[in-house]
Amino acid sequence: MKKDDRNMIFRQLPSVDYLLESSVIKGFLLTTPRILVLRAIHYVLDEVRERIVRAQTEDELPDLALRSLVDQIKKRIIILSQPSLRQVINATGVIVHTNLGRSLLAKRVISRFNALAGCYSNLEYDLKTGKRGSRYVHVEDILMELTGAEGAMVVNNNAAAVLITLDTIAKGKEVIISRGQLVEIGGSFRIPEVMKKSGARMFEVGTTNKTTISDYEAAIVSNTALLLKVHKSNFQTVGFTEEVPLEALVALGKKYSLPVMEDLGSGCFIDFSRYGLTKEPTVQDSVEKGADIITFSGDKMLGGPQCGIILGKKEIISAIKANQLARALRVDKLTILALQETLSLYRNEKKAIQQIPTLRMICQSYKSVCRKAKKLLDMIGKVGNGTLSISLCDGFSKVGGGAMPLEEIRSRLLCISPGKFSATYIANALSGYNPPIIVRLEKDQVFLDARTIQTKELKIVAEAIKILSAKSTIA
Ligand SMILES: *Cc1c(COP(=O)(O)O)cnc(C)c1O
C-alpha cells in the first residue's frame, strides 16, 4: 500500500472527543468510570492504527465504521473491568510454573479458607492464657514432627528465609560457599546479591566444576560465621565435577564450631525415586545429616502456599525469630492456614500424593495421562473442515520451579499442526481465550500437555479448540 493511501485512511479515524460524543459511548459513561472508557478508546485506536500500518493489502485493513469501533471499545471495557489476576489453564507441562502461580492448593486447604478466611482466629492469641501468642506455633510442631528438626520458622518466601538467616548469623562476617553454587534462581534472585543485602561477606572457594572439603577448610578464618551449601536447582554440572556432600561439611563445621546451612531451594518431603523419578535430596535427609539450618520454598515441590520455611537448631531459630526483620518478612494468616493444612496431608504419604495437586501431577503415571489426553481428543471430536490438524503424541513434562532440571517425565500431548493458521496464531488465540490457555510452542507446532491440564478443565480446552477450528478466516 502506498504511503498516501495510508495517510488518507488514518485521517478517517475518528478522534477520541468524537467517540466520546457518540450516543453509545455516552451510555457507557453512565455506568463505567470515565478513565476506563478513555483507556478502552485509546487501546482500540492504537490497535487499529497498528493494523493499518501492518496491512499489506486493502483486504487486511481494519473496519473503521463507527459501529465496529464502538463494538471493540465495548469489548475492551468489559476486559478492563475484569480483575487482572484470573484463572489460566496450564497446558505447558511445567508443573511448578513460577509465572503461572507455582503450586495449586489442595481442595482440603481451600475448604479451610472458606471456613476461616472470613472469621477472627487465634492467630496470635494463646487460648489458654488469654495472652498474646505467636503465629508460628500453628506450623512449628507439625514441621518438627514431619522432619525431625529441633525448631522451625516461616517467612514470606525462600529468598526471605535465606536473607533473614544470613542477617542473623553472618552479618559483617564471612560465609564460605562453593563457586559451583553461586546460582541465579530467576527473577534476578542471585545468591551473591542476597548475601550482600544481608551484610554477610561471601568467600568463594573451589572452581565452577570442583570444590573439595580442603577448599572449605583452608578458607576458614576467625571471622568465618557460616558454611553454606546451596542446591543448584535449575542447572547441573556434568563431567569432571566434585561437590562436597553435606555430611562432610557438617563434620568440618563441628571441628571448627561453625554452623552449616543448606538452602535446599525446592525442598521436598517425599523420596520421588519410589515413584520412578530421580532422587532429590529430601528435607528429612538434610536434617538427619546434621545441617544446622535448612531453608526451602513452600510452593515448589512441597505443593503449598508461597512461603519460606526455615528449619534448624533451636538457638538459631530463636535468634531468627528475635531478628527485627522477622516482622517485615512475616507471613499472613492465610499463608499459615494453607501451610498448616498442606503439611497435615503429609502425615500420610499416599494421601499427600493423591490430594496435593503438585505431587499428584508429578507422580501421575504415563498411562493415566494417556487416558486424560485421549479424553480431551474425544471431547474435541471431529473438528472443522481441515482448519486444524490435531493428533496425540508423546512428549515430556517438567517439574519446574528450579527442581529436577534434567528430569523428563514421560507424558502425552495434544499436538496441533499449523494449516490455515500459523502455530503462533493458534497459541495467541488460545491465550486470548477466556480463561486463557497457555500452551507450548515448539518447532512451529502447538502442544498441550495433558499432565498439567486439570480434569475439570478438559471441557473448556476442548470447547476453545472447537471454536478455533470453526473459524474459517482469521478474525
Ligand atoms: C527457588 C529458590 C530460591 C527462592 O525461593 P522463593 O521461594 O522463590 O523465594 C532460593 N534458593 C534456591 C536454591 C531456590 O531454588
The ligand as an SDF file (V2000), in Angstrom:
LIG
                    3D

 15 15  0  0  0  0  0  0  0  0999 V2000
   13.6710  -21.1150   44.3120 C   0  0  0  0  0  0  0  0  0  0  0  0
   14.8910  -20.9470   45.1160 C   0  0  0  0  0  0  0  0  0  0  0  0
   15.0390  -19.8390   45.9690 C   0  0  0  0  0  0  0  0  0  0  0  0
   13.9920  -18.7760   46.0550 C   0  0  0  0  0  0  0  0  0  0  0  0
   12.8230  -19.2510   46.6150 O   0  0  0  0  0  0  0  0  0  0  0  0
   11.4880  -18.3530   46.5770 P   0  0  0  0  0  0  0  0  0  0  0  0
   10.5280  -19.1430   47.4030 O   0  0  0  0  0  0  0  0  0  0  0  0
   11.1050  -18.2310   45.1490 O   0  0  0  0  0  0  0  0  0  0  0  0
   11.8300  -17.0480   47.1830 O   0  0  0  0  0  0  0  0  0  0  0  0
   16.1850  -19.7510   46.7140 C   0  0  0  0  0  0  0  0  0  0  0  0
   17.1740  -20.6800   46.6270 N   0  0  0  0  0  0  0  0  0  0  0  0
   17.0630  -21.7560   45.8130 C   0  0  0  0  0  0  0  0  0  0  0  0
   18.2050  -22.7390   45.7580 C   0  0  0  0  0  0  0  0  0  0  0  0
   15.9170  -21.9230   45.0220 C   0  0  0  0  0  0  0  0  0  0  0  0
   15.7990  -22.9790   44.2080 O   0  0  0  0  0  0  0  0  0  0  0  0
  1  2  1  0
  2  3  1  0
  2 14  2  0
  3  4  1  0
  3 10  2  0
  4  5  1  0
  5  6  1  0
  6  7  2  0
  6  8  1  0
  6  9  1  0
 10 11  1  0
 11 12  2  0
 12 13  1  0
 12 14  1  0
 14 15  1  0
M  END
$$$$
